[in-house]
Amino acid sequence: MSSEDYLIRYFRQLGGVIAAIFDFRKRKMYSEAIEEIDTALKTWFKIDPDHLKDKGDDFLIDISNNPTDKLEAKKSIAELFYQKAVTFRLMGKIEESTHTAKIALRIYKEIDSSSGEYSIENQQKIAELDQMVTKI
């Protein structure tokens, strides 16, 4: 399988997950949206969100320092944490939203500084996450 075929399949699957999250949120099925995100993080990236509070910033350092993590994977992880933060905010779970937004923000900033390219989308996400983290 060529790398192009792999990427097309990968982004199609990620798009399906994001669409499911949006659908769950539209129907106010927030717990299901969180479950969908956690399943994607566990299945695709071997990240157990339930253990992140225990690891603290070590988790973020692991992602930043892992040379095997491709840029696309980091973007996907950041997007999933962003979607989780938004969902928690819609649920009124501000503490969880802030914690998750901090994770997404750190990953997006790491992508921004290491990618060597300017992305309006990344800048928009960073600005939005900055607001989520500082908004009480």
C-alpha positions in Angstrom: 0.0 0.0 0.0 1.4 3.4 -0.9 1.8 6.1 1.7 -0.8 8.2 -0.3 -3.4 5.4 0.1 -2.6 5.1 3.8 -3.0 8.8 4.3 -6.3 8.9 2.4 -7.7 6.1 4.4 -6.4 7.6 7.7 -7.9 11.0 7.0 -11.2 9.4 5.9 -11.4 7.5 9.2 -10.5 10.6 11.2 -13.1 12.6 9.4 -15.7 9.9 10.3 -14.8 10.2 13.9 -15.0 14.0 13.9 -18.4 13.8 12.1 -19.6 11.3 14.7 -18.5 13.7 17.5 -20.3 16.6 15.8 -23.5 14.5 15.5 -23.4 13.4 19.1 -22.9 17.0 20.2 -25.7 18.2 18.0 -28.0 15.7 19.6 -26.6 16.7 23.1 -25.2 13.2 23.6 -22.0 14.6 25.1 -21.0 11.4 27.0 -21.1 9.5 23.7 -18.9 12.2 22.0 -16.4 11.9 24.8 -16.4 8.1 24.5 -15.9 8.3 20.7 -12.9 10.6 21.3 -11.4 8.4 24.0 -11.8 5.3 21.9 -10.0 7.0 19.0 -7.1 8.1 21.3 -6.8 4.6 22.8 -7.2 2.7 19.5 -5.1 4.8 17.2 -2.5 6.4 19.4 -2.4 4.1 22.5 -3.2 7.1 24.7 -5.4 6.4 27.7 -7.0 9.8 28.6 -8.1 8.4 32.0 -4.4 8.3 33.1 -3.3 11.7 31.8 -3.9 13.5 35.1 -1.5 11.1 36.8 1.2 11.7 34.2 0.9 15.5 34.1 3.3 17.1 31.6 5.2 13.9 31.1 2.6 12.9 28.5 3.2 16.1 26.6 6.9 15.7 26.7 6.6 12.1 25.5 4.6 13.3 22.4 7.0 16.2 21.8 10.2 14.0 22.0 9.0 11.0 20.2 10.6 11.0 16.8 8.3 8.3 15.5 5.2 10.5 15.9 4.5 11.9 12.5 3.2 15.4 12.2 -0.2 14.1 11.0 -0.5 12.0 14.1 0.3 15.0 16.4 -2.3 17.1 14.5 -4.9 14.3 15.0 -4.1 14.0 18.7 -4.3 17.7 19.1 -7.6 17.9 17.2 -9.1 15.1 19.3 -8.1 16.8 22.6 -9.5 20.1 21.2 -12.8 18.4 20.4 -12.9 16.8 23.9 -12.3 20.2 25.5 -15.1 21.8 23.5 -17.4 18.9 24.5 -16.5 19.2 28.2 -17.3 22.9 28.0 -20.7 22.2 26.4 -21.3 19.8 29.3 -20.5 22.6 31.8 -17.4 20.6 33.0 -15.1 23.6 33.1 -12.2 22.0 35.0 -12.1 19.1 32.7 -12.4 21.4 29.7 -9.5 23.6 30.9 -7.3 20.6 31.6 -8.0 19.1 28.2 -7.6 22.4 26.4 -4.1 22.8 28.0 -3.1 19.5 26.5 -4.4 20.4 23.0 -2.8 23.9 23.3 0.6 22.5 24.2 0.5 20.0 21.3 -0.7 22.7 18.8 2.1 25.1 19.9 4.7 22.3 19.6 3.4 21.5 16.1 3.6 25.3 15.2 7.1 25.6 16.4 8.5 22.4 14.9 6.6 22.1 11.6 8.5 24.9 9.8 5.3 26.1 8.1 2.7 28.7 8.9 -0.9 27.4 9.3 -3.8 29.7 9.8 -5.8 26.8 11.1 -3.2 26.1 13.8 -3.1 29.8 14.7 -6.9 29.9 15.0 -6.9 26.8 17.2 -4.1 28.2 19.4 -6.0 31.4 19.9 -9.2 29.6 20.7 -7.5 27.3 23.1 -5.7 30.2 24.8 -9.2 31.7 25.4 -10.5 28.4 26.8 -7.6 28.1 29.2 -7.8 31.6 30.5 -11.6 31.9 30.6 -13.1 31.1 33.9 
